């Protein structure tokens, strides 16, 4: 996960210390805990990756106005699809990928900000201001290798195994 994406997810900007990262992680963990949030399992995976990225970081990160809305947008999008049958949700860095039986849920995915990547045959949700340098050339296996891949374990659903590297 990019440092700016991690800071965005934890709501950090400006001068950052490990203590601030820890405090921001605790606040995000309370907010997105699976016991109080329907999409909490997925959100906690994203929050944990963001924390792992920034836990030892000291420096300055400038987040542009409006960028700090990504965690809420992601949470809303995940909440909208979490109960749909047949979907496999996978978190790779700051992006969420959805595969499985997506065709029958196409309209819901689209309405909630997911975009279809035809080369990967998967839907994705990403930060709005993300600029891709590869222009879609990387395969899902390359993405998993670079950013790691986790799929949350959810009650009553089969999910992929944690493949973080």
C-alpha positions, 0 to 999 in steps of 0.5 A, spaced: 500 500 500 502 506 498 504 511 504 499 516 502 493 511 501 495 508 508 495 515 511 488 517 507 485 510 510 487 512 517 485 520 516 492 522 517 495 528 514 501 533 515 507 531 520 506 524 522 509 520 528 508 513 530 504 515 536 499 518 531 499 512 527 497 508 533 492 513 535 489 513 528 489 506 528 485 505 534 480 510 532 479 506 526 479 500 529 473 502 534 469 505 528 470 499 523 470 493 528 466 487 525 461 487 531 458 494 530 459 495 522 456 490 517 463 491 512 467 491 518 471 485 517 473 487 510 474 494 513 479 492 518 483 488 513 484 495 510 485 498 516 490 493 518 494 494 512 494 501 512 497 501 520 502 496 517 505 501 512 505 507 517 507 504 524 514 506 523 513 512 519 516 519 521 515 524 516 510 529 512 504 527 508 500 532 505 493 529 503 489 533 498 482 536 500 477 531 499 481 525 499 480 523 506 473 521 504 475 514 501 475 510 508 467 512 508 466 511 501 469 504 501 465 502 507 459 504 504 461 500 498 462 494 502 456 494 506 452 495 500 455 488 497 457 484 503 451 480 503 450 479 496 451 471 495 456 468 490 461 474 491 469 473 493 471 479 496 479 480 496 483 486 499 490 488 495 493 494 498 488 500 498 483 496 492 478 492 493 477 486 488 470 482 487 470 476 483 465 470 483 458 470 481 458 478 479 454 478 473 447 478 477 450 483 481 452 488 476 448 493 477 449 494 484 456 493 484 456 499 479 451 503 483 456 503 489 462 505 485 465 499 483 468 499 476 469 493 471 476 491 469 475 486 463 482 484 462 482 481 470 475 479 469 474 482 476 470 489 479 475 493 483 474 499 488 479 504 489 481 511 491 478 516 487 484 520 485 488 514 484 493 514 478 495 508 475 502 507 472 501 500 469 495 502 466 491 495 467 497 491 465 498 487 471 495 481 472 491 479 478 497 474 480 502 480 480 497 485 484 497 480 489 504 479 489 506 486 490 500 488 495 498 482 498 491 479 498 487 478 504 480 475 504 476 476 510 472 470 513 465 472 514 460 468 517 456 463 512 461 465 507 466 461 503 472 466 502 479 465 499 485 464 504 489 470 507 495 470 501 499 476 504 506 475 502 
